[in-house]
Amino acid sequence: MMFKNIKWQVRIIFIAWIIFLYFMVKPPFGFLILNTILGYIPIELSLELTNKHVKKSWIFWPILILWLIFYPNAPYLLTDLFHLSLLSPYTNEGLLRLSSNMWLSYSYLIISALGCSLIGLYGLFKIVHEIKNKLHIKNKLFGITLIIIFNILASIGIYIGRFLRFHTIYLLLSPKLLINPLINMWTPHMIVFVIILTIIQTFVYWIINLIIKDAKNNF
């Protein structure tokens, strides 16, 4: 009965996957374990935010803020795909190598990146729905605006993590360390990066939304 519940499916599969990574991932991909754990935290928080007891309580808002702080860690894993270059995937002839170790490492990166980003974005879909219900707003434009704002904030968070090398925990424990870097980070390259990542996330969200609508219409 428990495994039929989608929330418990997500929890069990992610915990099993993280344990699997702990035993199977080899250098230079050890970072994937921590990044997957960080990517799962906002997913777990999104599961809590859709809990029938939480969404009717005042605690919904503090958890929402915590979710927003951790949320960039989910789509952040998409940028980890650049680490595939560490596999030296091409032969001298320019063809892809047929190496079992290489393709296993590829699968680890892809599963973590797609799992965290897709389920994270699905969590965003559910959270926006709950916010609209809490505020008694049915306007679709309000929902779309919220999604874009959250995606922009996530893209800024990804930039901070990827290029300033600050983890989410710094924001909670040592926020003063971030003040000057955050003030000085606004460059044309940074803004272009944020725009590109926002477009990617919004596009993937649109696909997820289409799938959800199609599923509702057909089942």
C-alpha positions as CSV (number, residue, x, y, z in Angstrom):
1,M,0.0,0.0,0.0
2,M,2.8,2.4,0.9
3,F,4.6,1.9,-2.4
4,K,1.4,2.7,-4.3
5,N,1.6,6.2,-2.8
6,I,3.6,8.4,-5.3
7,K,5.3,10.3,-2.4
8,W,6.7,7.1,-0.9
9,Q,7.8,5.9,-4.4
10,V,9.8,9.1,-4.8
11,R,11.3,8.8,-1.3
12,I,12.2,5.1,-1.5
13,I,13.7,5.3,-5.0
14,F,15.8,8.4,-4.2
15,I,17.1,7.0,-1.0
16,A,18.0,3.7,-2.7
17,W,19.6,5.7,-5.6
18,I,21.7,7.7,-3.2
19,I,22.9,4.6,-1.3
20,F,23.7,3.0,-4.7
21,L,25.7,6.0,-5.7
22,Y,27.6,5.9,-2.4
23,F,28.9,2.4,-3.1
24,M,29.2,2.6,-6.9
25,V,30.4,6.0,-7.9
26,K,34.2,6.3,-8.4
27,P,36.4,9.4,-8.7
28,P,36.2,11.9,-10.3
29,F,32.4,11.7,-9.9
30,G,32.3,11.6,-6.1
31,F,30.6,15.0,-6.1
32,L,27.5,13.4,-7.5
33,I,26.6,11.9,-4.2
34,L,26.4,15.2,-2.3
35,N,24.8,17.0,-5.3
36,T,22.1,14.3,-5.5
37,I,21.4,14.6,-1.8
38,L,21.1,18.4,-2.1
39,G,18.9,18.0,-5.2
40,Y,16.6,15.7,-3.3
41,I,16.1,18.1,-0.3
42,P,13.8,20.5,-2.2
43,I,11.9,17.5,-3.6
44,E,11.3,16.2,-0.1
45,L,10.2,19.7,1.0
46,S,7.8,19.9,-1.9
47,L,6.3,16.6,-0.8
48,E,5.7,18.0,2.6
49,L,4.2,21.2,1.2
50,T,1.5,19.1,-0.5
51,N,0.7,17.2,2.7
52,K,-2.9,17.8,3.6
53,H,-2.0,18.8,7.1
54,V,0.9,21.1,6.2
55,K,-0.9,23.0,3.4
56,K,-3.8,23.9,5.8
57,S,-1.4,25.1,8.5
58,W,0.7,28.3,9.0
59,I,3.8,26.1,8.8
60,F,3.3,26.0,5.0
61,W,4.9,29.4,4.6
62,P,8.2,28.7,6.6
63,I,8.6,25.4,4.7
64,L,7.9,27.2,1.4
65,I,10.8,29.7,2.2
66,L,13.1,26.7,3.1
67,W,12.1,25.0,-0.2
68,L,12.9,28.2,-2.1
69,I,16.3,28.3,-0.6
70,F,17.1,24.7,-1.5
71,Y,15.2,24.5,-4.8
72,P,18.1,25.6,-7.1
73,N,19.9,22.4,-6.1
74,A,17.5,20.3,-8.1
75,P,18.0,21.9,-11.6
76,Y,21.7,22.6,-10.6
77,L,22.4,19.0,-11.5
78,L,21.8,19.8,-15.2
79,T,25.0,21.8,-15.1
80,D,26.8,18.7,-13.8
81,L,26.4,17.2,-17.2
82,F,29.4,19.3,-18.3
83,H,31.5,16.9,-16.2
84,L,30.9,14.2,-18.8
85,S,33.9,15.7,-20.5
86,L,36.0,14.1,-17.7
87,L,35.2,10.8,-19.3
88,S,37.2,11.6,-22.5
89,P,34.3,10.1,-24.5
90,Y,35.9,10.4,-28.0
91,T,38.5,8.3,-29.7
92,N,41.3,9.8,-31.8
93,E,39.0,9.3,-34.8
94,G,36.3,11.4,-33.2
95,L,34.0,8.5,-32.5
96,L,32.4,7.8,-29.1
97,R,34.3,5.2,-27.1
98,L,32.4,2.0,-26.2
99,S,33.6,1.7,-22.6
100,S,31.5,0.1,-19.9
101,N,32.9,2.3,-17.2
102,M,32.3,5.4,-19.3
103,W,28.7,4.6,-20.0
104,L,28.0,3.6,-16.4
105,S,29.3,7.0,-15.2
106,Y,27.2,8.6,-17.9
107,S,24.1,6.8,-16.6
108,Y,24.8,8.0,-13.0
109,L,25.0,11.6,-14.2
110,I,22.0,11.4,-16.4
111,I,19.8,9.7,-13.8
112,S,20.7,12.1,-11.1
113,A,20.3,15.2,-13.3
114,L,17.0,14.1,-14.9
115,G,15.6,12.7,-11.7
116,C,16.2,15.8,-9.6
117,S,15.4,18.4,-12.2
118,L,12.2,16.7,-13.6
119,I,10.8,15.8,-10.2
120,G,11.9,19.1,-8.8
121,L,10.0,20.9,-11.5
122,Y,7.0,18.7,-10.9
123,G,7.2,19.8,-7.3
124,L,7.3,23.4,-8.5
125,F,4.0,22.7,-10.4
126,K,2.4,21.3,-7.3
127,I,3.6,24.2,-5.1
128,V,2.4,26.9,-7.4
129,H,-1.0,25.2,-7.3
130,E,-1.0,25.1,-3.5
131,I,0.1,28.8,-3.3
132,K,-2.8,29.8,-5.6
133,N,-5.2,27.8,-3.4
134,K,-3.9,29.4,-0.2
135,L,-4.3,32.9,-1.6
136,H,-7.6,32.0,-3.3
137,I,-6.3,33.1,-6.7
138,K,-7.4,31.2,-9.8
139,N,-5.8,33.6,-12.4
140,K,-3.6,31.5,-14.8
141,L,-1.4,34.5,-15.4
142,F,-0.6,34.7,-11.7
143,G,0.5,31.1,-11.8
144,I,2.7,31.6,-14.9
145,T,4.3,34.6,-13.3
146,L,5.1,32.7,-10.1
147,I,6.7,29.9,-12.2
148,I,8.9,32.3,-14.1
149,I,9.9,34.1,-10.9
150,F,10.8,30.8,-9.2
151,N,12.8,29.7,-12.3
152,I,14.7,33.0,-12.4
153,L,15.5,32.7,-8.7
154,A,16.6,29.1,-9.3
155,S,18.9,30.2,-12.2
156,I,20.5,32.8,-9.9
157,G,21.0,30.2,-7.3
158,I,22.6,27.8,-9.8
159,Y,25.0,30.6,-10.9
160,I,25.9,31.2,-7.2
161,G,26.6,27.5,-6.7
162,R,28.4,26.9,-10.0
163,F,30.5,30.0,-10.3
164,L,30.7,31.6,-6.8
165,R,31.0,28.1,-5.3
166,F,28.7,28.8,-2.4
167,H,26.5,26.0,-1.2
168,T,23.0,26.6,0.2
169,I,24.2,25.9,3.7
170,Y,26.3,29.2,3.5
171,L,23.1,31.2,3.2
172,L,21.7,29.6,6.4
173,L,24.9,29.6,8.5
174,S,27.1,32.4,7.2
175,P,25.0,34.8,5.2
176,K,27.5,37.7,5.7
177,L,30.1,35.8,3.6
178,L,27.7,36.2,0.6
179,I,27.0,39.9,0.7
180,N,30.0,41.2,-1.4
181,P,30.0,38.3,-3.9
182,L,26.2,38.7,-4.4
183,I,26.6,42.5,-5.0
184,N,29.5,42.1,-7.4
185,M,28.2,39.1,-9.4
186,W,25.8,41.1,-11.7
187,T,27.7,41.1,-15.0
188,P,26.5,40.7,-18.6
189,H,27.7,37.1,-18.7
190,M,25.9,36.3,-15.5
191,I,22.7,37.8,-16.8
192,V,22.9,35.8,-20.0
193,F,23.5,32.6,-18.0
194,V,20.5,33.3,-15.9
195,I,18.3,34.0,-18.9
196,I,19.5,30.8,-20.6
197,L,18.9,28.6,-17.5
198,T,15.5,30.2,-17.0
199,I,14.5,29.4,-20.6
200,I,15.6,25.8,-20.2
201,Q,13.7,25.3,-16.9
202,T,10.6,27.0,-18.3
203,F,10.7,24.9,-21.4
204,V,11.0,21.7,-19.4
205,Y,8.2,22.9,-17.1
206,W,6.0,23.5,-20.2
207,I,6.7,19.9,-21.3
208,I,5.8,18.5,-17.9
209,N,2.6,20.6,-17.9
210,L,1.6,19.2,-21.3
211,I,2.2,15.6,-20.1
212,I,0.1,16.2,-17.0
213,K,-2.8,17.8,-19.0
214,D,-2.7,15.0,-21.5
215,A,-2.7,12.4,-18.8
216,K,-5.8,14.0,-17.2
217,N,-7.6,14.1,-20.5
218,N,-6.9,10.5,-21.3
219,F,-7.3,8.7,-18.0
